[in-house]
Amino acid sequence: MPVATAYERLRAELTGAVKRDELMARHTTFRIGGPSALFVECANLADLARAIEVCEGEGLEWTVLGKGSNVLASDEGYDGAVIVLGRDFKRHSVVDGHVRSGSGVTLAVLVQEAFNIGLTGFEFAVGIPGTLGGALAMNAGFKHWACTDDLMKMTRDGRALYMHCLPADVTGVSCEAGEVSAPVFERCRLDTYRQAGHKPFVIAAMILATRFREPAEALRLCLDAARPRRLA
């Protein structure tokens, strides 16, 4: 079997840890996700190159996971290898007023480091919960994707709805350059407000999923207890 063979080869040849059937819930901020057939920590560039080579050679699907923020991992698991970047990728240094960083360093750390040495232009990343590698892969901070009438006309019959958890950044209304044009937002205002009404429940579900290993069981215990709840 490709998984078993790849597992033995990677354990023997890599510096970083290699695990079987590792739950992705342990590595995502939402605390969800079933087992990955292989979980491979690459301590350095040589590990990474070798891990990819082995997976490709064994015909095993692979993907790279960063900090695990904003990642929805299936409860059914993943049949391939999840690769994470370890030791060497999490290092950074400051040399002659420049920041040199590995792709596994979090954006929060880099923003603070840039601030400490007086560098500007990276402030937009202060609230992005991810790594430098993830930001590059996902094109973080890219702004030229505003939802406009021209884009909406490309949808089926031009009747798509713009949906967003409020507040929305409306170009020329709430900010200079937002994510949606004023005409599009006005046309979808009521539908957007209705959708935003679900936001508290979504947030509550996210909190529950991050606080309890088995959120469904936690809810069942609350229901079974049947304790009356009253507002003070």
C-alpha positions in Angstrom: 0.0 0.0 0.0 1.3 3.5 -0.9 0.5 4.9 2.6 2.3 2.1 4.5 5.4 2.2 2.2 5.6 6.0 2.3 5.3 6.0 6.0 8.2 3.6 6.5 10.4 5.5 4.0 9.6 8.9 5.5 10.2 7.8 9.1 13.6 6.4 8.1 14.7 9.4 5.9 13.3 12.5 7.5 14.5 14.6 10.5 11.0 15.6 11.5 8.2 13.5 13.0 6.0 11.3 10.8 2.6 10.1 12.1 -0.2 7.8 10.9 -3.9 8.7 11.2 -3.3 12.1 12.9 -6.6 14.0 13.6 -6.7 17.3 11.7 -8.8 18.7 14.6 -5.6 19.0 16.5 -4.1 21.3 13.9 -7.0 23.6 12.8 -8.2 26.6 14.7 -11.8 25.5 14.3 -10.8 22.2 16.0 -12.5 20.1 13.2 -11.2 17.4 10.9 -10.8 13.7 10.8 -7.6 11.6 10.4 -4.9 12.3 7.8 -3.4 9.1 6.5 0.1 10.6 7.0 1.1 13.7 9.0 4.6 14.8 8.1 6.6 17.5 9.8 9.5 18.8 7.7 12.2 20.3 9.9 14.2 21.8 7.0 14.2 22.2 3.2 15.9 18.9 2.7 13.0 17.2 4.6 10.5 19.0 2.5 12.1 18.1 -0.8 12.4 14.5 0.2 8.8 14.3 1.6 7.4 15.5 -1.7 9.7 13.2 -3.7 8.5 10.2 -1.7 4.8 11.1 -1.9 5.1 11.6 -5.7 7.0 8.4 -6.1 4.4 6.4 -4.2 1.5 8.0 -6.0 0.3 9.6 -2.7 -1.6 12.8 -2.7 -0.2 15.5 -0.5 -0.9 19.0 0.7 0.8 21.6 2.9 -0.9 23.0 6.0 0.2 26.2 7.6 -1.1 27.5 11.0 -4.5 25.9 10.3 -6.5 29.1 10.6 -9.6 29.4 8.5 -9.2 25.8 7.3 -12.2 23.5 7.1 -11.0 19.9 7.3 -13.4 17.1 6.5 -14.5 14.8 9.4 -14.0 12.0 6.9 -10.3 12.6 6.9 -7.7 12.8 4.2 -6.3 9.9 2.3 -3.0 11.6 1.5 -0.1 13.2 3.4 -0.5 16.5 5.3 2.9 18.3 5.3 3.6 20.9 7.9 6.7 23.1 8.1 8.8 22.7 11.2 12.0 24.0 12.9 14.0 25.8 10.2 10.9 27.3 8.5 9.9 29.0 11.8 13.0 31.1 12.1 13.5 34.7 11.2 16.3 37.3 11.5 17.0 41.0 11.1 20.0 42.0 9.0 20.9 45.5 8.0 17.4 46.7 8.4 15.8 43.8 6.5 13.7 41.0 7.9 14.5 37.6 6.6 11.8 35.0 7.3 10.9 31.4 6.9 7.5 30.6 5.5 6.4 29.1 8.8 6.7 32.3 10.8 3.4 33.9 11.8 2.4 37.2 10.3 1.9 38.6 13.8 5.5 38.0 14.7 6.7 39.6 11.4 4.5 42.7 11.8 5.9 43.2 15.3 9.5 42.7 14.1 9.0 45.2 11.3 7.5 47.7 13.8 10.5 47.2 16.1 13.0 48.2 13.5 10.9 51.0 12.0 9.8 49.3 8.8 6.3 50.2 7.4 4.0 48.8 4.7 3.3 45.5 6.4 0.7 46.8 8.9 -2.2 45.4 6.9 -1.2 41.9 8.0 -1.5 42.6 11.7 -4.9 40.9 12.0 -4.4 38.0 9.6 -4.2 34.8 11.6 -1.7 32.8 9.5 1.9 32.3 8.4 4.0 34.0 5.8 3.8 31.0 3.6 0.0 30.8 3.9 -0.3 34.5 3.1 1.8 34.2 0.0 -0.2 31.1 -1.1 -3.6 32.7 -0.4 -2.6 36.2 -1.7 -3.4 37.9 1.6 -3.9 41.6 1.4 -5.0 41.6 -2.2 -7.6 44.3 -2.7 -8.5 44.4 -6.3 -11.4 42.0 -6.0 -14.3 44.3 -5.0 -17.7 43.0 -5.9 -19.0 45.4 -8.6 -21.9 45.6 -11.0 -19.5 44.4 -13.8 -18.6 41.3 -11.8 -22.2 40.6 -10.8 -23.3 40.7 -14.5 -21.0 37.7 -15.1 -23.2 35.5 -12.8 -26.2 33.5 -14.0 -28.8 36.0 -15.4 -26.9 38.7 -13.4 -29.1 37.9 -10.4 -26.5 36.7 -7.9 -26.8 37.9 -4.3 -23.9 39.6 -2.5 -23.7 38.1 1.0 -21.5 39.3 3.7 -21.3 39.2 7.5 -21.8 42.8 8.5 -20.3 45.3 8.7 -19.2 45.4 5.1 -16.6 47.7 3.7 -18.5 49.6 1.0 -16.4 51.6 -1.4 -17.0 55.3 -1.2 -19.4 54.9 1.8 -17.7 53.3 4.8 -14.2 53.4 3.3 -12.2 54.6 0.3 -11.6 51.2 -1.2 -13.8 48.4 0.1 -14.9 44.9 -0.9 -18.3 45.9 -2.5 -19.5 48.8 -4.5 -22.4 50.9 -3.2 -24.9 49.9 -5.9 -24.3 46.2 -5.3 -24.6 46.6 -1.6 -27.8 48.6 -1.8 -29.4 46.2 -4.1 -28.7 43.3 -1.7 -29.0 45.2 1.6 -32.1 43.4 3.0 -30.8 39.9 2.1 -27.4 40.8 3.6 -29.0 41.9 6.8 -31.1 38.7 7.0 -28.0 36.6 6.5 -26.0 38.6 9.1 -28.7 37.7 11.7 -27.2 34.2 11.7 -23.8 35.5 12.7 -24.2 35.1 16.5 -25.2 31.4 16.0 -22.2 30.8 13.7 -19.8 32.4 16.3 -21.4 30.4 19.1 -20.9 27.2 17.1 -17.2 28.1 16.4 -16.6 28.7 20.1 -18.2 25.4 21.0 -16.1 23.6 18.5 -12.9 25.1 19.8 -13.7 24.6 23.5 -14.9 20.9 23.5 -13.3 17.9 21.8 -16.8 16.5 21.2 -19.1 19.4 20.7 -22.1 17.3 19.8 -21.7 15.3 23.0 -21.4 18.5 25.1 -24.7 19.7 23.6 -26.4 16.4 24.4 -25.3 16.6 28.0 -26.7 20.1 28.3 -30.0 18.9 26.9 -30.1 15.8 29.1 -29.4 18.0 32.2 -32.6 20.0 31.3 -31.5 22.8 33.6 -33.7 25.9 33.3 -31.9 29.0 32.1 -33.0 32.5 33.0 -31.7 36.0 32.3 -30.7 37.9 35.4 
